[in-house]
Amino acid sequence: MIYDCAVVGGGVIGLSLAWRLALAGSRVIVVERQQLAREASWAGAGILPAGPRTNMEHPYDQLRAISSIRHAEWAEQLREDTGIDTGYRVCGGLHMARTPGESAALRGWRLQLDDEQIESLELSTDDLADSESAIASNELRCCLSLPDDAQLRNPWFLNALIAAGRRLSVEFRTDCEVRSIIRRGNQVTGLDTSDGTIQAGSYCFTTGAWTYPLLHGLSIRANIVPIRGQMILFRSEHVLTRRIINEGSRYLVPREDGRLLAGSSEEEAGYDKSTTDEILDSLRAFAESWLPDLRQAKIEASWAGLRPGSYDGFPYLDRLPDIDNAFIAAGHFRSGLYLSPATAENMAQWMLTGEPLISLDPFCLLRR
Ligand SMILES: Cc1cc2nc3c(=O)[nH]c(=O)nc-3n(C[C@H](O)[C@H](O)[C@H](O)COP(=O)(O)OP(=O)(O)OC[C@H]3O[C@@H](n4cnc5c(N)ncnc54)[C@H](O)[C@@H]3O)c2cc1C
C-alpha cells in the first residue's frame, strides 16, 4: 500500500503529527523501531510552562503561545474522541531562588513575563508558608508564583494520541526500524526498513535523539545530540503540594494521586540510558530540601531518557534540503511535550499545503 504520509518515529512529535494529518484526511503510517512512545516522550515530566498571551514576534515564542492554547483544546478533544484523560491540569508553578544570583535571574525573568503578559506574583516567605505548609522556606530568597503553569501525564497523553490515531485508521508499524532512506533526485521514494520497503507521498522524520545518524545517510546534518535526563518518582501518602516547584533546571512535579516526580539532570552520555547513584542521590537531596516530608515517601521508580538536544536549543522544523517531499521535526530538547501541538499543526499544514502556518525560518536545517 502506498500511504499519503509516512511519519518515522513514534514519540510525542510523530504521534501528534500523525493524528493531525489523519484528521485532515490523509492515510498515515507511523514507523517505529520498538514499541510506540517508549523514549524521551515517555521519560519526560510533562511540564507545560505558561505561554505568552500577547502577539509575539519570534517564531519560537509563537510556537509557545500556540501550544499553550492548544494543550487545553487538545485535552478536551482527545477526551471526547477517545475517553482518555491526558492529565492536563493548570496546577500553577512556583519558581524558587536560594542564592543572590538565582534571585536576580528570577527578578530579571519577571520583566520578560510582564512583556509576554504572563501573570506572576512574588511571594514572601510568609505568603509561601501560609499557602504551602509542606514547603521548607528556610533557604528561600525569592519565590515567583505563576498560576498558569500547567502539566500533563505524558504517558496518558501519548496513549490518547495513539487511540485517536487508531480511530482515524493511522497504521502503527512497530518493531520496524528505518535503516536508510531511498532517494531519487529531489524525491524520497521509500524507506528501507527491517520490515521491507515502505512508500508514501511525503515523509516526516520525527526520530528525536536518533535523527542525526538517520539523516546522515542522505548527507544531511541535523545537529542533534542525546542529552540524558534522570528522574525519580516518589509516592507519598499525602499530596504535599499541588504546584510544580522549579529551581534552575531542576523541578518537582506533583501528581494528584500522591506521586511526585523529581528531575532532572543534563548529561552527555551518548545513547546510554542508565541511571547513576550520584545523580539520583542529588535529585533526592534536592527534593527533600524543598519538601522534607518526602523523607518518609517511597521511591517507586527511577529512570533516564534521552532528550534530543540541538546546539542552540531550537528544534529543526524544515523541509529537507533539495528534497520536495520529506521533512524533519526533531530536536525539541526540554520542550517537546510542551511544543508538540504547534509543531504538529505547522508540520501537517506544510506537508499538506506546501506552507506552514507561521514562519519556521529560525528552525531551518542550514542555520549556523
Ligand atoms: C527526563 C526528561 C524530562 C523531560 N521533561 C519535559 C517536560 O517536562 N516538558 C517537555 O515539554 N519536555 C520534556 N522533556 C523533553 C521531551 O520529552 C522531548 O523533547 C520529546 O519527548 C521529544 O519527542 P520526540 O518525539 O522528538 O522524541 P522521542 O520521544 O525520543 O521519540 C523518537 C522516536 O523515534 C524512534 N526512532 C528513532 N530512530 C528510528 C528509526 N531509525 N526507525 C524507526 N523509529 C526510530 C525512537 O524509537 C523513538 O520512539 C523531557 C525529557 C526528559 C528525558
The ligand as an SDF file (V2000), in Angstrom:
LIG
                    3D

 53 58  0  0  0  0  0  0  0  0999 V2000
   13.9560   13.4490   31.9570 C   0  0  0  0  0  0  0  0  0  0  0  0
   13.2290   14.2640   30.9190 C   0  0  0  0  0  0  0  0  0  0  0  0
   12.2960   15.2140   31.3180 C   0  0  0  0  0  0  0  0  0  0  0  0
   11.6100   15.9630   30.3660 C   0  0  0  0  0  0  0  0  0  0  0  0
   10.6270   16.8350   30.7630 N   0  0  0  0  0  0  0  0  0  0  0  0
    9.9330   17.5390   29.8570 C   0  0  0  0  0  0  0  0  0  0  0  0
    8.8700   18.3970   30.2490 C   0  0  0  0  0  0  0  0  0  0  0  0
    8.5590   18.4990   31.4270 O   0  0  0  0  0  0  0  0  0  0  0  0
    8.2160   19.1080   29.2760 N   0  0  0  0  0  0  0  0  0  0  0  0
    8.5410   18.9940   27.9630 C   0  0  0  0  0  0  0  0  0  0  0  0
    7.9220   19.6710   27.1430 O   0  0  0  0  0  0  0  0  0  0  0  0
    9.5260   18.1810   27.5520 N   0  0  0  0  0  0  0  0  0  0  0  0
   10.2140   17.4490   28.4640 C   0  0  0  0  0  0  0  0  0  0  0  0
   11.2370   16.6290   28.0730 N   0  0  0  0  0  0  0  0  0  0  0  0
   11.6370   16.6490   26.6670 C   0  0  0  0  0  0  0  0  0  0  0  0
   10.6890   15.8440   25.8150 C   0  0  0  0  0  0  0  0  0  0  0  0
   10.4740   14.6000   26.4350 O   0  0  0  0  0  0  0  0  0  0  0  0
   11.2980   15.6770   24.4030 C   0  0  0  0  0  0  0  0  0  0  0  0
   11.6060   16.9430   23.8590 O   0  0  0  0  0  0  0  0  0  0  0  0
   10.2860   14.9780   23.4820 C   0  0  0  0  0  0  0  0  0  0  0  0
    9.8220   13.7880   24.0790 O   0  0  0  0  0  0  0  0  0  0  0  0
   10.8900   14.6630   22.1390 C   0  0  0  0  0  0  0  0  0  0  0  0
    9.9170   13.9440   21.4200 O   0  0  0  0  0  0  0  0  0  0  0  0
   10.2920   13.1660   20.0960 P   0  0  0  0  0  0  0  0  0  0  0  0
    9.0340   12.5640   19.5960 O   0  0  0  0  0  0  0  0  0  0  0  0
   11.0660   14.0770   19.2030 O   0  0  0  0  0  0  0  0  0  0  0  0
   11.3670   12.0610   20.5670 O   0  0  0  0  0  0  0  0  0  0  0  0
   11.1910   10.6140   21.2170 P   0  0  0  0  0  0  0  0  0  0  0  0
   10.1070   10.5760   22.2210 O   0  0  0  0  0  0  0  0  0  0  0  0
   12.5570   10.1860   21.6650 O   0  0  0  0  0  0  0  0  0  0  0  0
   10.7270    9.7320   20.0020 O   0  0  0  0  0  0  0  0  0  0  0  0
   11.5510    9.4180   18.8950 C   0  0  0  0  0  0  0  0  0  0  0  0
   11.1300    8.0400   18.4160 C   0  0  0  0  0  0  0  0  0  0  0  0
   11.8030    7.7430   17.1880 O   0  0  0  0  0  0  0  0  0  0  0  0
   12.0900    6.3610   17.1960 C   0  0  0  0  0  0  0  0  0  0  0  0
   13.1510    6.1140   16.2130 N   0  0  0  0  0  0  0  0  0  0  0  0
   14.4080    6.6200   16.2340 C   0  0  0  0  0  0  0  0  0  0  0  0
   15.1080    6.1890   15.1570 N   0  0  0  0  0  0  0  0  0  0  0  0
   14.2670    5.3880   14.4390 C   0  0  0  0  0  0  0  0  0  0  0  0
   14.4100    4.6550   13.2160 C   0  0  0  0  0  0  0  0  0  0  0  0
   15.5620    4.6520   12.5260 N   0  0  0  0  0  0  0  0  0  0  0  0
   13.3370    3.9350   12.7540 N   0  0  0  0  0  0  0  0  0  0  0  0
   12.1560    3.9320   13.4390 C   0  0  0  0  0  0  0  0  0  0  0  0
   11.9810    4.6170   14.6040 N   0  0  0  0  0  0  0  0  0  0  0  0
   13.0100    5.3400   15.0980 C   0  0  0  0  0  0  0  0  0  0  0  0
   12.5170    6.1040   18.6340 C   0  0  0  0  0  0  0  0  0  0  0  0
   12.4650    4.7300   18.9590 O   0  0  0  0  0  0  0  0  0  0  0  0
   11.5160    6.9470   19.4010 C   0  0  0  0  0  0  0  0  0  0  0  0
   10.3560    6.2160   19.7530 O   0  0  0  0  0  0  0  0  0  0  0  0
   11.8840   15.8060   28.9870 C   0  0  0  0  0  0  0  0  0  0  0  0
   12.7950   14.8220   28.5900 C   0  0  0  0  0  0  0  0  0  0  0  0
   13.4560   14.0380   29.5390 C   0  0  0  0  0  0  0  0  0  0  0  0
   14.3940   12.9580   29.0780 C   0  0  0  0  0  0  0  0  0  0  0  0
  1  2  1  0
  2  3  1  0
  2 52  2  0
  3  4  2  0
  4  5  1  0
  4 50  1  0
  5  6  2  0
  6  7  1  0
  6 13  1  0
  7  8  2  0
  7  9  1  0
  9 10  1  0
 10 11  2  0
 10 12  1  0
 12 13  2  0
 13 14  1  0
 14 15  1  0
 14 50  1  0
 15 16  1  0
 16 17  1  0
 16 18  1  0
 18 19  1  0
 18 20  1  0
 20 21  1  0
 20 22  1  0
 22 23  1  0
 23 24  1  0
 24 25  2  0
 24 26  1  0
 24 27  1  0
 27 28  1  0
 28 29  2  0
 28 30  1  0
 28 31  1  0
 31 32  1  0
 32 33  1  0
 33 34  1  0
 33 48  1  0
 34 35  1  0
 35 36  1  0
 35 46  1  0
 36 37  1  0
 36 45  1  0
 37 38  2  0
 38 39  1  0
 39 40  1  0
 39 45  2  0
 40 41  1  0
 40 42  2  0
 42 43  1  0
 43 44  2  0
 44 45  1  0
 46 47  1  0
 46 48  1  0
 48 49  1  0
 50 51  2  0
 51 52  1  0
 52 53  1  0
M  END
$$$$
